[in-house]
C-alpha cells in the first residue's frame, strides 16, 4: 500500500476545509483498575474500565509472524528495525487479528466518513462539504471501478468518473494510512532503519525507540520519510513525524498518537491532537452490502 500524500492532506483535509521472541520470555496477564498509564516495563491494552497488563519482555519482542509485503526492502533495512516493527504489530493486536479484520469505519478530521471493506478492497467515502459520495472498488488498483454522486446527481461521464474514482482512491490511501500505519511498516517499497533511542519523545514525553521509514518507487512522493517514536514500555507509537524529503532535518508535520483503544482484537489510535481526530472508530464483522453499492 502506498503512503499517504502530505500535499493531498493539506488540500483535502486541512488547507481547503479544510523476530523471534527470546526463549523463556512469556507474558503474564493481570488486570488493574488504576488507569491507562503503564508502569515502566509494562504492556497494556484498555479493555472497558480495566487495563490489561502484560509483564515486560526484553526488546525486541516481536514474534516474527508479521509478513513482509512483496517488494519490502529487507536487504537495506536494519535487522533491529525489522524486529522493532514486529514488536509494534504484536502490541497493536498482532498481524493475524489485523489480517482477519473485515470492516473498519472512521471519520477523518470531521471532514469525511469512511467505511472500508478491507477484505474485498472497497470503500464508501461521504464528504458533506462538497455533497459528494464515492463508492470505490480498488481490488484492481490499475483499473478502479465504482460510482460517484455529486450534488445529488450520479456522475455518468466516463472521463469524469475516472477522475473522481482516482480522487477517491487518493483519499482512501491518505486516510487509511493515518489510521493503520502501524500495520504497514513492511509494505512494498519501504526501507526500515533503527534510529536509536531517546529519553523523552516530542509528544508522549516518554522513553522511546526511533524507527525511520523511507520509500522507493511507491506513491507520488517516494522521497519522503516517517519517523516513529515507539514507546519502550508499550511498543505503541507515541509520536510520528513526516518529512517531505528523507534528507530534511526538520519534519513538515508532527502529531501525537493518543486515544488508543482495542477494536475487535486490534489497537487503534483515534486522537492525533487538536482537530486531527479519527473518531468515532468502529471495527465490524458485518456491514450491509448496500453500503458499498448504493447511494
QUILINBEL-V655822 format. One record per run of one state. SS is the DSSP state (alpha for helix, beta for strand, coil for the rest). FROM is the first residue (numbers start at 0). TO is the last residue. If there is no record, write none. Layout:
{{SS/FROM/TO} {SS/FROM/TO}}
//
This chain:
{{coil/0/4} {alpha/5/13} {coil/14/27} {beta/28/31} {coil/32/40} {beta/41/46} {coil/47/48} {beta/49/54} {coil/55/77} {alpha/78/89} {coil/90/93} {alpha/94/99} {coil/100/101} {beta/102/107} {coil/108/110} {beta/111/116} {coil/117/120} {beta/121/126} {coil/127/130} {beta/131/136} {coil/137/143} {beta/144/149} {coil/150/151} {beta/152/153} {coil/154/156} {alpha/157/182} {coil/183/188} {beta/189/197} {coil/198/206} {beta/207/214} {coil/215/223} {beta/224/230} {coil/231/235} {beta/236/242} {coil/243/251} {beta/252/255} {coil/256/256} {beta/257/262} {coil/263/264} {beta/265/270} {coil/271/275} {beta/276/276} {coil/277/280} {beta/281/283} {coil/284/287} {alpha/288/291} {coil/292/294}}
//
